[in-house]
Amino acid sequence: MYRLKESSLLVPIIFSSQSEMKDRISRNTVDVIKKYVSEHISEDISLTRLSEVTGYNTCYLSRTFKTQTGETLTEYVGRKKME
């Protein structure tokens, strides 16, 4: 019984670590996208191409980018092209 109680104390720590790791991966993914966009701004930048570059599917990229930055990928690329 003591052992179960002891291990149950670790559950919040494990979930916290997983959440932090997912957040770090999301931030790194957004950084990769931003770098790619800045280096290829004169090219046609599609969600499909960004998916190929990062190795993540398009839905994940769209959702992650919007969550991390507050703007869609389309808005970001368009804004960068105008700068």
C-alpha positions in Angstrom: 0.0 0.0 0.0 2.8 2.4 0.9 4.5 1.7 -2.4 1.3 2.6 -4.4 0.9 5.8 -2.5 4.6 6.7 -3.1 4.3 6.1 -6.9 1.0 8.0 -7.1 3.0 11.1 -5.9 5.1 10.9 -9.1 2.1 11.0 -11.4 1.8 14.8 -11.4 5.5 15.2 -11.9 5.5 12.8 -14.9 2.5 14.6 -16.5 4.2 18.0 -15.8 7.4 16.8 -17.4 5.5 15.5 -20.5 3.5 18.7 -20.8 6.7 20.7 -20.6 8.4 18.5 -23.2 5.4 18.8 -25.6 5.5 22.6 -25.1 9.3 22.7 -25.9 8.8 20.6 -29.0 6.0 22.9 -30.1 8.2 26.0 -29.6 11.1 24.3 -31.5 8.8 23.4 -34.3 7.6 27.0 -34.6 11.3 28.2 -34.5 12.1 25.8 -37.4 9.1 27.1 -39.4 10.0 30.7 -38.8 13.6 30.1 -39.9 12.5 28.2 -43.0 10.1 31.0 -43.9 12.8 33.7 -43.5 15.3 31.7 -45.6 12.8 30.9 -48.4 10.6 34.0 -48.3 10.9 34.6 -52.1 9.7 31.0 -52.8 6.2 29.6 -52.7 5.8 28.4 -49.1 2.9 26.0 -48.6 1.7 24.1 -45.6 2.6 20.9 -47.4 6.2 22.1 -47.8 6.4 23.1 -44.2 5.1 19.7 -43.3 7.8 18.0 -45.4 10.5 20.2 -43.8 9.4 19.6 -40.2 8.2 16.0 -40.5 4.9 16.8 -38.9 1.4 16.6 -40.5 -0.3 19.8 -41.7 -3.0 19.8 -39.0 -0.5 19.5 -36.2 1.6 22.4 -37.7 -1.4 24.7 -38.2 -2.7 24.1 -34.7 0.7 24.3 -33.0 1.7 27.5 -34.9 -1.6 29.2 -34.0 -1.4 28.2 -30.4 2.2 29.3 -30.0 2.1 32.6 -31.9 -1.5 33.7 -32.0 -1.6 33.9 -35.8 -2.1 31.4 -38.5 0.7 30.2 -40.8 -0.9 31.9 -43.7 -1.1 35.2 -41.8 2.5 34.8 -40.7 3.9 34.0 -44.2 1.8 36.8 -45.7 3.0 39.3 -43.2 6.7 38.3 -43.7 6.3 38.6 -47.4 5.0 42.2 -47.0 7.9 43.2 -44.7 
